[in-house]
Amino acid sequence: MYQELSIYVDFDDCLCETARVFSSLALRLFGIDVPYEDIRYFNLQRSFALTDKQYERMMIEGHRSEVLLSYDETPGAVDTVNEWIDTGYQVSVITGRPFSAYEASREWLDMHGLKRVKLYCLNKYGRDNFIKGSDFDLEIDDYRRMHFDFAIEDSPSAFPFFEHLKELRVMVYDRPWNRECELPGRNYCRCTDWDMIRRLVR
């Protein structure tokens, strides 16, 4: 008999290669060349040294439906998530994207064989600053009533969202912008790929 686990999965740079697209956008829109491996901060405005107007423009461009649908899968993500669901685990994608990006995000998941995962938009990063009047379909209070056994996340800025879950094990997907951060506790583990995540969740 399987043990039913609940797993939180971040979308950008865990399921798909978002930062690589934004690196290309910064070059195309502004002539700013910061290769993926040189992205040192989760805050892309800081990483690319953008003005407020440039940052707003880049983020709006990066959240257009056709751009969201173009993101490549992070290798191994889809197979691992489907394996968990087949085992009976509950998988929820908790993204910081605004609800205006929900439809395209849902379509990306469906196109990549993840029709069975739940998708929620949670305001993790104050994203109202670039898409005015943004809505999110998961409120903080409702999120804090949810339970997870494991979380897969790349952003140090999201770590405070795990503080209420004392038994949670957090798999930090290794990215250039989180390599210099200190992990908050022994329940955090840096993972280099989805094969490592799969082994740890087992």
Secondary structure, DSSP 8 states (H G I E B T S, - for coil): -----EEEE-SBTTTB-HHHHHHHHHHHHH-----GGG---S-HHHHTT--HHHHHHHHHHHTSHHHHTT--B-TTHHHHHHHHHHHT-EEEEEE-S-GGGHHHHHHHHHHTT-TTSEEEEB-SS-GGGTSTT---SB-HHHHHT---SEEEE--GGGGGGGTT-TT-EEEEE--GGGTTS--SSTTEEEESSHHHHHHHH-
